[in-house]
Structures are given as C-alpha cells and as structure tokens.
Amino acid sequence: MVSNITSNVLLIRERIARAAEAAGRSPEEICLVAVTKNRTPEEIREALAAGITDIGENRVQEALAKVEAVGRGCRWHMIGTLQTNKVRAALGFADLIHSLDRPELALAIDREARRAGRTVPVLIQVNVSGEATKHGVAPEGLRALVEQASALETLEVQGLMTIAPLAGPDVVRPVFARLRRLAEEVASWQLPRVEMRWLSMGMSGDFELAIAEGANLVRIGTAIFGPRPG
Ligand SMILES: *Cc1c(COP(=O)(O)O)cnc(C)c1O
C-alpha cells in the first residue's frame, strides 16, 4: 500500500513539473520544502522516504525536537517568525532562515553567528500585501534592511520570501509578481554578500501561481500531509 503522504508527494511533484513547464522553466530548478509544523516525526520520516529533501518548521523548539528525532539527513528551513531570543537555537538547526524581517533580528543573528564562528544564509521576508496580521518588512523598507544585512559580514542574503493573502488568483498573483520584481531590484544594487538565488513563495493553495511568477522554493504543508490537526 502506498501511503497518502507518499502519493501526495508524487502528485505535488507532478503539479510542480506541470506548472514549471507551463512557465517555460525546468522542474529541477524548483525546491520543494515540506512544511511539517504539528506533524509527527513518523510523518516526517514518511515524507523523507518519499524523496523529500527539505523540511520547513515554524517554531524553533518544535524543530529542535524533530531534528533530534529524525536526524540531519535533509535540509532544515526555519520559515516562521523568529524572536531574537530564539536565534541561537535556530542557528542550531536551520540550514536556511526564511524570515529575516527587521534590523534587530539581523543584529541578533550576526551576534550569534560571530559567537559560533560561522556565516548564516537568510532570506528576507517581505510583507508585499501589507496585511497588518503578516510579518515581513514593507517593500518600502526593503532597501534599508538589505543594506544593513549586507554590511553584516556573517549574513548571506540569498533571496526573498513572502506569504500571499488567502484570496483569489487575481489578488495573489500580483503579490508574487511584485516579490519577483523586488528581487530583481535588489540584485541590481549589487551589494556584497547579497545574491537573489531563492524566491520562496507559494504554499498548498497557491504554489502553481507562485511558480508561474518565478518561485524556486515552494513551502507545502497540507497538500502533502492533509489538514493540520488541532
Ligand atoms: C504553514 C506554512 C506553510 C504551509 O502552508 P500550507 O497551506 O499547509 O501548505 C508555508 N509557509 C509558512 C510560512 C507556513 O507557516
């Protein structure tokens, strides 16, 4: 019997491939991050057995417990809001932090990175839609934050991330298009330690639109694991 998780992973890969091809892109350039908040280590193992290579978690404590349970045989992504007092713990598990959104957080990451003697790859989270409930730097504040991060030698800015509103395609697609244009703008500044390699956008309900607009990192939870418990 093929489990739901396994067949869902295959199905999502097919949909990613179709969306990529429709956009004239290669499916191989798109990284699928399986989002495992509120999922058990057993479910994560099943996803890994189905070929998942990247796992996304929102909460540091929960992520640490899961890394402990399933090991480091995959890449771990910190995709949730990060408090400055959790930065040290986050650096302990995350291969990529998607949620740098404010100057104090950049400073806290720099401080902990120096302490650990390493550099830290980050994405800048942008609140493109301007919804009050969403984290992320406003597009107007992006330049100042990128310049600050660029000046911190431990930070490697590797791209941008956004969360689209829960809305129809006519609202969502322009949000993704805007993030892509912002990334082009950032790239044109040619700042040290800033490269726009990743566009992290698209979730279960909207990843095909995101791919149409250039996403190469999609974060998918419920379409792989089913509705979230609780
Ligand atoms: C939960 C979450 C996702 C995945 O959402 P689904 O709709 O379950 O695919 C993606 N990104 C972030 C930041 C999340 O918190």
The ligand as an ORCA input file, in Angstrom:
! r2SCAN-3c Opt
* xyz 0 1
  C       2.249     26.596      7.384
  C       3.104     27.354      6.425
  C       3.247     26.939      5.100
  C       2.493     25.754      4.512
  O       1.151     26.047      4.425
  P       0.132     25.024      3.713
  O      -1.007     25.884      3.325
  O      -0.197     23.996      4.733
  O       0.830     24.454      2.534
  C       4.110     27.654      4.288
  N       4.795     28.722      4.743
  C       4.682     29.153      6.020
  C       5.463     30.332      6.446
  C       3.840     28.486      6.889
  O       3.704     28.921      8.132
*
